[in-house]
Amino acid sequence: MSYYVYITTNPARKVLYIGITNDLTSRMAQHYTNRGSAQTFAGKYFCYNLLYFEEHQDSKAAIAREKELKGWTRAKKDVLIATENPD
């Protein structure tokens, strides 16, 4: 099974959300459907635009990577995104 660590943003590109899933397509659909919902961070801030993702074969490795990325500064996250998705 594959696990994905991903980064989304809102239309204004002001907020980043980092998450993990084993079904990236469905998860992105959920983020879009939940946009504007105050019940979740991603929903509250309209984080449904996928900027970056990476695939892992091990769930523990994916969770560790998610935690690592969440600890990074915004500048470091922006550099990571730009290397894979310059647009």
C-alpha positions in Angstrom: 0.0 0.0 0.0 1.1 3.5 -0.7 0.9 6.5 1.7 1.1 10.1 0.5 2.3 13.1 2.4 0.8 16.2 0.8 0.7 20.0 1.0 -2.3 22.0 0.0 -3.1 25.7 0.0 -6.0 28.1 -0.3 -6.8 30.1 -3.5 -4.9 33.1 -2.2 -1.8 30.8 -1.4 -1.5 32.3 2.1 -2.1 29.1 4.2 -0.4 25.7 3.9 -1.9 22.4 5.1 0.2 19.3 5.4 -1.5 15.9 5.7 -1.2 12.2 5.0 -3.5 9.8 3.2 -3.5 6.4 1.4 -5.9 7.7 -1.3 -4.7 11.1 -2.6 -7.5 11.5 -5.2 -10.3 10.9 -2.7 -8.6 13.1 -0.1 -8.3 16.0 -2.4 -12.0 15.6 -3.3 -12.8 15.7 0.5 -10.8 18.9 0.9 -12.7 20.5 -1.9 -16.1 19.3 -0.6 -15.3 20.5 2.9 -14.1 24.0 1.8 -15.5 26.7 4.1 -16.3 24.2 6.9 -15.2 25.6 10.3 -14.9 22.0 11.7 -11.5 21.4 10.1 -8.4 23.5 9.6 -8.2 22.7 5.8 -11.9 23.5 5.5 -11.8 26.7 7.5 -9.0 28.0 5.4 -10.1 26.6 2.0 -7.0 24.5 1.6 -8.0 22.4 -1.4 -5.3 23.2 -4.0 -2.7 20.5 -4.1 0.9 21.9 -4.3 3.1 19.0 -3.5 3.0 15.3 -2.6 5.4 12.4 -2.0 4.7 8.7 -1.9 5.9 6.4 0.8 5.5 2.6 1.1 5.6 2.5 4.9 3.0 4.3 7.0 5.4 5.0 9.8 7.8 6.6 7.4 5.0 8.7 6.0 3.9 9.9 9.5 7.5 10.7 10.4 7.8 12.8 7.2 4.5 14.6 7.8 5.7 15.6 11.3 9.1 16.6 9.9 7.5 18.9 7.3 5.1 20.4 9.9 8.2 21.4 11.9 9.7 23.3 9.0 9.6 27.1 8.5 7.3 28.4 5.8 10.4 29.5 3.8 11.7 25.9 3.8 8.4 24.5 2.8 8.2 27.0 -0.1 11.6 25.9 -1.4 10.5 22.2 -1.3 7.3 23.0 -3.2 9.2 25.2 -5.7 11.6 22.4 -6.5 8.8 20.0 -7.6 6.1 22.5 -8.6 7.6 25.8 -9.7 4.3 27.1 -11.0 
